[in-house]
Structure formats: structure tokens, C-alpha cells
Amino acid sequence: MVLTQILQPTCIKAPLNGKDKDSVITELVDLLAGNNLLVDRDVVLESVFAREQTRSTGIGAGIAIPHGKCNGVNELVMAVGIAAEPVNFDSIDQKPVSIVVLLVSPVDRTGPHIQALARISRLMLDDEFKTKLENATSPEDAYQLISIKENG
């Protein structure tokens, strides 16, 4: 799976305005809604928050991957946010996050959802890439970094 096949440049927010986990998640869901990628914004938001309540999606090392599966989308969608000031995300390592990748997929499309989660996790293992992404100052910069990493 190539993430730039599901990530649109207009679905990247750098820098994020939100200062806490809930506002950042809401900001990214609203970004997807503003790009007409959601069937039902409220269903998507509820799904992502419900998943977050079972266990934080702050995976450590400054990264969070909030996600959900619901009927609020017709296909796998993705948004990326870069926080200017790290945000507390109740991460497993207790450290705040700078990179937030939101994934939402239909209930019946588990395979692509899991593939995307795995692909994001693998990309973020590259410390040089992660640092460059954390320092991206615009959506265009962030998309270009992801695109080069994915296709290069």
C-alpha cells in the first residue's frame, strides 16, 4: 500500500491549531469533512473517540495514529497533522506527540485499514524522515516529504 494513494495534499494540516488530543482529532476529522470525504462527520468523530477510549493511539516516539471503522465513510481516508507544539496524547511512552495521522475506514474494509496502519508505523521508524516531517511548516512540505519517502 502506498499512502499517497489515500492521502490528499489538502488533507494535511501543518501546523495544527489544536492544543489537546480531542481538539486535534476533531480538527483532522473536520479537515476530511471539508474535503467532502465523509458521509457523516459525527459518526466518524464518535468512532474515533470510541476507539481512543479503549486505548490511546499515541504509539510513542512523538506519533499518534487515531483511527476508527464506521459507516461514516465510503472508503479508507487519511489526514495528517503536524503540531507546532507537542500535544499530550496519553501515549504509551507518556511523551507528547508532534505527528498525528488519522485513518478512518468502512466497517467492512479491515484489510486496507490494517495495511495502512502498518505502512504508517513502518514509515515512522525512519528517524530522519520523522524529524523532517515534524519540522514541516506547510501541508505542501509534509506531502512532498511523504511522497518522496513513499515513491523514492
C-alpha positions in Angstrom: 0.0 0.0 0.0 1.2 3.5 -0.9 -0.1 6.1 1.5 -0.2 8.9 -1.1 -2.9 6.9 -2.9 -5.2 7.6 0.0 -3.7 10.9 1.4 -4.7 14.0 -0.5 -2.4 17.1 -0.1 -5.5 19.1 1.1 -5.9 16.6 4.0 -2.7 17.7 5.7 -2.7 20.4 8.4 0.7 22.0 9.3 0.6 23.4 11.8 -2.3 22.1 13.8 -4.4 24.6 15.8 -5.5 22.1 18.5 -3.7 22.0 21.8 -5.1 18.8 23.2 -6.0 15.3 21.9 -9.7 15.9 21.4 -9.3 19.2 19.6 -6.6 17.7 17.3 -8.8 14.7 16.4 -11.7 17.0 15.8 -9.6 19.3 13.6 -8.4 16.4 11.4 -11.9 14.9 11.1 -13.2 18.4 10.1 -10.4 18.6 7.6 -11.6 15.4 6.0 -15.2 16.7 6.1 -14.1 19.9 4.5 -12.7 17.9 1.6 -16.0 16.1 1.2 -14.5 12.7 2.1 -17.0 11.9 4.9 -20.6 10.6 4.6 -21.3 11.6 8.3 -18.8 13.7 10.3 -20.4 13.0 13.6 -20.4 9.2 13.1 -16.7 9.4 12.2 -15.9 11.6 15.2 -17.8 9.2 17.5 -16.0 6.2 16.1 -12.5 7.7 16.5 -13.3 8.9 20.0 -14.7 5.5 21.0 -11.5 3.8 19.7 -9.4 6.3 21.6 -11.3 5.5 24.9 -10.4 1.8 24.6 -6.7 2.6 24.5 -4.7 5.7 23.4 -3.5 5.6 19.9 -0.4 7.6 20.9 2.1 4.9 19.9 5.2 6.6 21.3 8.1 8.4 19.9 6.0 11.6 19.2 3.5 9.8 17.0 -0.3 9.2 17.3 -2.4 7.3 14.8 -6.1 7.8 15.9 -8.3 5.7 13.8 -11.8 4.2 13.5 -14.0 2.0 11.4 -17.6 3.2 10.8 -20.3 3.8 8.3 -19.4 7.5 8.2 -17.1 6.9 5.2 -17.3 5.1 1.9 -13.6 4.3 1.6 -10.4 4.5 3.5 -9.5 8.1 4.2 -6.5 9.7 5.9 -5.5 13.1 7.3 -2.1 14.2 8.7 -1.5 16.9 11.3 1.8 18.3 12.4 1.7 20.1 15.8 3.9 23.2 16.2 3.9 22.5 20.0 3.7 18.8 21.0 0.3 17.7 22.3 -0.4 15.4 25.2 -2.0 12.2 23.7 -1.8 9.8 26.7 0.9 8.0 24.7 2.3 4.7 25.8 5.7 6.3 26.5 4.0 9.2 28.3 5.6 11.7 25.9 3.6 14.3 23.8 3.2 13.9 20.1 4.0 16.1 17.1 2.8 13.9 14.3 -0.9 12.8 14.2 -2.1 10.5 11.4 -5.9 10.0 11.3 -7.3 6.9 9.5 -11.0 6.1 9.0 -12.3 3.2 7.0 -15.7 1.5 6.4 -16.5 -1.3 8.8 -16.2 -4.0 6.1 -12.7 -3.0 4.9 -10.4 -4.3 7.6 -7.6 -5.3 5.3 -6.7 -1.9 3.8 -7.2 -0.3 7.2 -4.6 -2.7 8.8 -2.2 -2.3 5.8 -2.3 1.5 6.1 -1.7 1.3 9.9 1.3 -0.9 9.3 2.6 1.3 6.5 2.4 4.4 8.7 4.2 2.6 11.5 7.0 1.5 9.2 7.5 5.0 7.8 7.8 6.4 11.3 10.5 4.0 12.2 12.8 6.1 10.0 14.1 8.7 12.5 15.4 11.0 9.8 12.1 11.0 7.9 10.1 11.5 11.2 12.3 14.5 12.1 11.8 16.1 8.7 8.1 15.6 8.9 7.9 17.0 12.5 9.7 20.1 11.1 7.4 20.6 8.1 6.0 24.1 8.1 3.3 23.7 5.5 0.9 21.0 4.1 2.8 21.1 0.9 6.2 20.4 2.6 4.7 17.5 4.5 3.0 15.9 1.5 6.2 16.2 -0.6 8.2 14.5 2.2 5.7 11.7 2.4 5.5 11.4 -1.4 9.3 11.2 -1.8 9.6 8.7 1.0 6.9 6.5 -0.4 8.0 6.7 -4.1 11.7 7.0 -3.7 
